[in-house]
């Protein structure tokens, strides 16, 4: 079949040709945003789940809807080892300047920009950003040097500017688990203050499963301020639709047993569905795509995943971290008791606890329950078995 018409294009955050199974979540989030813009009570939204479940894609869909609704989307991706001020200042500056250029922009927007100028003084404390702000700060506004106080002042000023514009400011933050816990606490506190004042500023964020615990530790009232939405694999019908509908829109067909084979191979994880769909299309010479084509595609799909999706994470690991993950993989998909992993390595739990903690910090593992450990990347146990065929010997 013609690869030029292949509807599947898997990539990091690339919108799929069919957003199957996520429409109700998107609609629920947009209803909350409309309520916040109208000054009505609604909680901010946090999507959480494993890698490859479509968190970034869903944030992208929210951003498009926010912008189409004439609200201001401030998009941020939180990498490791960056401070929250370094992330928020340039993105929020760009957004406020967009508001300032509009004919209806008034004093509220200009005051928010002055608050941002004061907030930028935090670079004395957080030295990982440099932003040129050609505005004079307002003395006493978001310029104390205390992140908790200044971020709250900034969010209030931003919210007042948005209310003046009869709009809303939506912070869209991906990889939120990488924000340091004390800075996460400041962000939650600032949003809480804006929420109490019914100001139209809110957060739609996404992160790995450990984000729930991080936010709960940061502020005990986080569960009342946010709606935490778990994203997992698609159910059978949605997964089948994610494969079948894009193919049918190209006026081609796929056999039912081929769809079933793809759903089984991928476990319904959205990213893997896109990968299998792409390679199944390319493997088929003519329509309809058959189960035999899917069997051929499995080899190329896994090779592509190994070379990109899995490998980019594997290459960041130390030798000790790789041995720990290989020991986990030898026990199966998981989750596993930390003691069982230590036993597989032939060492005490305490001796490998730092390795486990570093893997959690890197976003490779999470703890679904006390003492349990699980992969954040679906099918990573199978990859580890392919890339390290021999499991670590006991005592190493």
Phi, psi and omega per residue, in radians:
X1 nan 2.642 -3.004
X2 -1.146 1.975 -3.135
X3 -1.123 -0.346 3.119
X4 -1.167 -0.425 -3.126
X5 -1.788 0.141 3.139
X6 -1.069 2.078 -3.066
X7 -1.366 -0.216 -3.062
X8 -1.664 2.302 3.139
X9 -2.488 1.287 -3.096
X10 -1.066 2.431 3.112
X11 -2.973 2.984 -3.115
X12 -1.204 1.828 3.125
X13 1.337 0.109 3.132
X14 -1.185 2.222 -3.130
X15 -1.062 2.298 3.107
X16 -1.304 2.810 3.115
X17 -1.186 -0.309 3.118
X18 -2.486 2.017 -3.140
X19 -1.480 1.111 -3.026
X20 -1.255 2.421 3.018
X21 1.384 -0.122 -3.088
X22 -1.916 -0.063 -3.080
X23 -1.023 -0.757 3.133
X24 -1.089 -0.652 3.119
X25 -1.142 -0.738 3.132
X26 -1.107 -0.777 -3.128
X27 -1.112 -0.721 3.137
X28 -1.085 -0.698 3.123
X29 -1.157 -0.734 -3.114
X30 -1.200 -0.570 3.055
X31 -1.100 -0.762 3.119
X32 -1.071 -0.717 3.133
X33 -1.134 -0.717 3.101
X34 -1.111 -0.657 3.102
X35 -1.134 -0.753 -3.137
X36 -1.108 -0.730 3.107
X37 -1.067 -0.599 -3.126
X38 -1.450 0.051 3.137
X39 1.408 0.296 3.119
X40 -1.712 2.742 -3.096
X41 -1.227 2.339 3.032
X42 -2.873 2.601 -3.108
X43 -1.556 2.625 2.970
X44 -1.174 2.829 -3.031
X45 -2.049 2.358 3.045
X46 -2.181 2.064 3.024
X47 -1.613 2.346 3.105
X48 -2.430 2.604 3.141
X49 2.948 -3.129 -3.112
X50 -1.244 2.992 3.008
X51 -1.101 2.522 3.019
X52 1.461 0.158 3.131
X53 -1.643 -0.054 3.056
X54 1.694 0.415 3.129
X55 -1.099 -0.834 -3.110
X56 -1.148 -0.663 3.090
X57 -1.071 -0.763 -3.131
X58 -1.154 -0.681 3.058
X59 -1.073 -0.674 3.100
X60 -1.098 -0.701 3.108
X61 -1.154 -0.659 3.075
X62 -1.110 -0.769 -3.139
X63 -1.047 -0.778 3.135
X64 -1.070 -0.736 -3.132
X65 -1.190 -0.656 3.113
X66 -1.088 -0.823 -3.117
X67 -1.187 -0.641 3.091
X68 -1.154 -0.500 3.124
X69 -1.546 0.225 3.092
X70 1.069 0.555 2.946
X71 -1.769 2.887 -3.086
X72 -1.722 2.026 3.078
X73 -1.670 2.171 3.084
X74 -1.963 1.759 -3.009
X75 -1.649 2.322 -3.108
X76 -2.420 2.394 2.934
X77 -1.980 2.174 -3.055
X78 -1.624 1.790 3.069
X79 -1.400 3.006 3.071
X80 -1.184 2.583 2.975
X81 1.086 0.592 2.991
X82 -2.145 2.489 3.141
X83 -1.409 2.709 3.107
X84 -1.079 -0.760 3.079
X85 -1.006 -0.692 3.134
X86 -1.109 -0.543 -3.123
X87 -1.401 -0.720 -2.946
X88 -1.457 -0.553 -3.039
X89 -1.077 -0.951 -3.080
X90 -1.138 -0.659 -3.121
X91 -1.218 -0.738 -3.138
X92 -1.223 -0.615 3.073
X93 -1.035 -0.823 -3.136
X94 -1.072 -0.711 -3.139
X95 -1.168 -0.767 3.133
X96 -1.149 -0.620 3.099
X97 -1.146 -0.577 3.056
X98 -1.115 -0.732 3.087
X99 -1.129 -0.662 -3.070
X100 -1.169 -0.420 -3.117
X101 -1.407 -0.230 -3.079
X102 -1.366 2.709 -3.068
X103 -1.128 -0.496 -3.056
X104 -1.586 -0.011 -3.116
X105 -1.095 2.324 -3.112
X106 -2.171 -2.689 -3.065
X107 -1.132 -0.544 -3.117
X108 -1.025 -0.783 3.140
X109 -1.151 -0.733 -3.131
X110 -1.144 -0.642 3.105
X111 -1.185 -0.652 3.095
X112 -1.101 -0.657 3.087
X113 -1.170 -0.639 3.083
X114 -1.181 -0.629 3.075
X115 -1.113 -0.684 3.119
X116 -1.139 -0.660 3.100
X117 -1.102 -0.693 3.079
X118 -1.184 -0.717 -3.141
X119 -1.079 -0.573 -3.103
X120 -1.143 -0.232 3.069
X121 -1.119 -0.271 3.092
X122 -1.109 -0.195 3.120
X123 -1.081 -0.321 3.037
X124 -1.116 -0.616 -3.131
X125 -1.580 -0.686 3.132
X126 -1.940 1.818 -2.925
X127 -1.636 0.277 -3.068
X128 -1.735 0.359 3.067
X129 -2.580 2.621 3.070
X130 -2.411 1.960 3.122
X131 -2.254 2.211 3.121
X132 -1.469 2.003 3.101
X133 -1.963 1.986 -3.080
X134 -1.562 0.796 3.123
X135 -2.314 2.553 3.060
X136 -1.462 2.266 3.096
X137 -1.202 2.754 3.052
X138 -1.588 2.054 -3.089
X139 -0.929 2.267 3.123
X140 1.516 0.011 -3.118
X141 -1.925 1.883 3.067
X142 0.994 0.584 -3.067
X143 -2.258 0.383 -3.074
X144 -1.331 -0.356 -3.048
X145 1.575 -0.052 3.078
X146 -1.727 2.072 -3.032
X147 -1.036 -0.754 -3.103
X148 -1.041 -0.858 -3.102
X149 -1.210 -0.761 -3.044
X150 -1.240 -0.671 3.132
X151 -1.186 -0.635 3.075
X152 -1.108 -0.799 3.084
X153 -1.026 -0.715 -3.123
X154 -1.141 -0.789 -3.128
X155 -1.124 -0.640 3.101
X156 -1.148 -0.776 3.123
X157 -1.093 -0.718 3.107
X158 -1.124 -0.762 3.123
X159 -1.102 -0.679 3.102
X160 -1.154 -0.641 3.091
X161 -1.139 -0.724 3.135
X162 -1.154 -0.706 3.126
X163 -1.118 -0.674 3.075
X164 -1.022 -0.598 -3.123
X165 -1.549 0.026 -3.050
X166 0.964 0.722 -3.109
X167 -2.285 -2.828 3.089
X168 -2.607 2.599 3.041
X169 -1.853 2.163 -3.100
X170 -2.018 1.937 3.027
X171 -1.372 2.098 -3.134
X172 -1.970 1.847 -2.980
X173 -2.080 2.072 3.089
X174 -1.710 2.728 -3.138
X175 0.987 0.761 -3.036
X176 -1.125 -0.350 -3.126
X177 -1.156 -0.282 -3.136
X178 -1.478 -0.128 3.087
X179 -1.297 2.251 -3.127
X180 -0.979 2.532 -2.967
X181 -1.063 -0.701 -3.138
X182 -1.206 -0.526 3.080
X183 -1.334 -0.587 3.045
X184 -1.103 -0.683 3.104
X185 -1.076 -0.711 3.125
X186 -1.131 -0.695 3.117
X187 -1.137 -0.774 3.121
X188 -1.072 -0.774 3.140
X189 -1.089 -0.714 3.135
X190 -1.134 -0.742 3.110
X191 -1.157 -0.619 3.103
X192 -1.088 -0.748 3.133
X193 -1.116 -0.771 3.105
X194 -1.096 -0.663 3.115
X195 -1.117 -0.712 3.132
X196 -1.103 -0.571 3.136
X197 -1.533 0.059 -3.114
X198 0.967 0.684 3.100
X199 -1.522 2.520 -3.069
X200 -1.430 1.127 3.014
X201 -2.351 2.316 -3.020
X202 -2.643 3.081 -3.098
X203 -2.218 2.350 2.883
X204 -2.117 1.945 -3.044
X205 -2.161 2.957 3.121
X206 -2.582 2.602 3.117
X207 -2.973 -3.129 3.131
X208 -1.315 2.928 -3.053
X209 -1.004 -0.511 -3.134
X210 -1.153 -0.198 -3.123
X211 -1.067 -0.579 -3.134
X212 -1.044 -0.841 3.125
X213 -1.133 -0.683 3.139
X214 -1.082 -0.762 -3.107
X215 -1.248 -0.619 3.095
X216 -1.154 -0.673 3.090
X217 -1.240 -0.602 -3.121
X218 -1.152 -0.816 3.107
X219 -2.536 2.204 -3.070
X220 -1.147 -0.417 -3.108
X221 -1.581 0.157 -3.103
X222 -1.015 -0.632 -3.095
X223 -1.160 -0.360 3.105
X224 -1.594 -0.345 -3.100
X225 -1.578 -0.454 -3.056
X226 -2.109 2.604 2.914
X227 -1.704 1.997 -3.134
X228 -1.587 2.088 -3.054
X229 -1.995 2.040 3.141
X230 -1.421 2.248 3.053
X231 -1.919 2.213 3.106
X232 -2.260 -2.871 3.078
X233 -1.132 2.697 3.102
X234 -1.254 2.614 3.044
X235 -1.249 3.014 -3.016
X236 -0.989 -0.778 -3.104
X237 -1.168 -0.767 -3.123
X238 -1.179 -0.702 3.122
X239 -1.105 -0.732 3.112
X240 -1.115 -0.705 3.128
X241 -1.132 -0.631 -3.140
X242 -1.096 -0.469 3.102
X243 -1.595 -0.849 -2.969
X244 -1.236 -0.805 -3.016
X245 -1.108 -0.782 3.105
X246 -1.064 -0.612 3.123
X247 -1.190 -0.746 -3.131
X248 -1.172 -0.562 3.095
X249 -1.147 -0.409 3.046
X250 -1.531 0.156 3.135
X251 1.065 0.649 3.022
X252 -2.138 3.058 -3.059
X253 -2.323 2.795 3.042
X254 -2.429 2.342 -3.120
X255 -1.153 2.628 -3.124
X256 -1.066 -0.669 -3.136
X257 -1.239 -0.453 3.051
X258 -1.227 -0.728 3.075
X259 -1.071 -0.782 -3.132
X260 -1.068 -0.685 3.134
X261 -1.126 -0.720 3.127
X262 -1.134 -0.779 -3.137
X263 -1.065 -0.714 3.136
X264 -1.177 -0.762 -3.103
X265 -1.121 -0.657 -3.023
X266 -1.605 -0.228 -3.066
X267 1.175 0.222 -3.138
X268 1.401 0.141 3.119
X269 -1.309 2.207 -2.996
X270 -0.947 -0.774 -3.105
X271 -1.117 -0.726 -3.130
X272 -1.201 -0.583 3.060
X273 -1.038 -0.744 3.126
X274 -1.122 -0.705 -3.135
X275 -1.139 -0.808 3.130
X276 -1.181 -0.657 3.113
X277 -1.081 -0.777 3.141
X278 -1.036 -0.885 -3.046
X279 -1.299 -0.495 3.067
X280 -1.177 -0.719 3.064
X281 -1.032 -0.857 -3.090
X282 -1.153 -0.513 -3.114
X283 -1.333 -0.426 -3.084
X284 -1.416 2.282 3.098
X285 -1.394 -0.649 -3.136
X286 -2.443 2.841 3.040
X287 -1.432 2.476 0.103
X288 -1.484 2.738 3.001
X289 -1.231 2.313 -3.052
X290 -1.934 2.981 3.077
X291 -1.086 -0.556 3.089
X292 -1.135 -0.662 3.078
X293 -1.121 -0.682 3.124
X294 -1.138 -0.656 3.115
X295 -1.108 -0.696 3.079
X296 -1.175 -0.719 -3.102
X297 -1.136 -0.473 -3.121
X298 -0.988 -0.704 -3.107
X299 -1.121 -0.836 -3.096
X300 -1.280 -0.581 3.116
X301 -1.135 -0.797 3.122
X302 -1.133 -0.686 3.117
X303 -1.091 -0.693 3.119
X304 -1.174 -0.755 3.111
X305 -1.107 -0.747 3.133
X306 -1.078 -0.669 -3.061
X307 -1.374 -0.351 -3.054
X308 -2.226 -1.285 -3.012
X309 -0.971 -0.830 -3.126
X310 -1.451 -0.788 -2.999
X311 -1.080 -0.663 -3.108
X312 -1.088 -0.491 3.094
X313 -1.482 -0.690 -3.138
X314 -1.082 -0.702 -3.056
X315 -1.215 -0.233 3.106
X316 -1.489 -0.077 -2.989
X317 -1.601 2.613 3.011
X318 -1.400 2.857 3.084
X319 -0.967 -0.702 3.139
X320 -1.146 -0.673 3.120
X321 -1.176 -0.664 3.101
X322 -1.124 -0.717 3.124
X323 -1.116 -0.687 3.132
X324 -1.095 -0.814 -3.137
X325 -1.155 -0.611 3.115
X326 -1.184 -0.633 3.073
X327 -1.122 -0.731 3.063
X328 -1.056 -0.789 -3.106
X329 -1.065 -0.594 -3.137
X330 -1.173 -0.299 3.107
X331 -1.581 -0.168 -3.135
X332 1.996 -2.974 -3.041
X333 -1.174 -0.515 3.109
X334 1.581 -3.075 0.142
X335 -1.257 2.843 -3.100
X336 -2.263 2.629 3.012
X337 -1.201 2.421 3.139
X338 -1.023 -0.601 3.108
X339 -1.126 -0.607 3.133
X340 -1.194 -0.650 3.097
X341 -1.150 -0.752 3.110
X342 -1.087 -0.717 3.098
X343 -1.077 -0.691 3.138
X344 -1.120 -0.566 3.092
X345 -1.458 -0.221 -3.140
X346 1.302 0.548 -3.115
X347 -2.332 2.999 3.076
X348 -1.366 2.629 3.133
X349 -0.992 -0.732 -3.079
X350 -1.092 -0.516 -3.076
X351 -1.311 -0.410 3.130
X352 -1.886 0.063 3.112
X353 -1.035 -0.718 3.090
X354 -1.074 -0.634 3.106
X355 -1.144 -0.774 3.103
X356 -1.055 -0.769 -3.124
X357 -1.108 -0.686 3.134
X358 -1.187 -0.596 3.095
X359 -1.202 -0.603 3.058
X360 -1.176 -0.750 3.134
X361 -1.099 -0.578 3.121
X362 -1.410 -0.062 3.125
X363 1.398 0.358 3.121
X364 -1.608 -0.531 -3.119
X365 -2.265 2.835 2.949
X366 -2.573 2.915 -3.122
X367 -1.958 1.762 -3.132
X368 -1.213 -0.364 3.081
X369 -2.727 2.815 -3.082
X370 -0.981 2.173 3.116
X371 1.512 -0.116 3.139
X372 -1.735 2.683 3.120
X373 -2.387 2.391 -3.133
X374 -2.474 2.703 3.077
X375 -1.271 2.479 3.006
X376 -1.523 -0.184 -3.117
X377 -1.933 2.002 3.119
X378 -1.022 2.521 3.106
X379 1.161 0.198 -3.112
X380 -1.211 -0.449 3.088
X381 -1.100 -0.683 3.132
X382 -1.207 -0.670 3.086
X383 -1.089 -0.779 -3.131
X384 -1.044 -0.658 3.113
X385 -1.182 -0.546 3.115
X386 -1.336 -0.718 -3.033
X387 -1.454 -0.431 3.080
X388 -2.266 1.398 -3.016
X389 -0.987 -0.595 -3.131
X390 -1.668 2.117 3.076
X391 -1.183 2.734 -3.121
X392 -1.077 2.465 -3.141
X393 -1.329 2.599 -3.125
X394 -1.025 2.316 3.129
X395 1.671 -0.032 3.135
X396 -1.885 nan nan
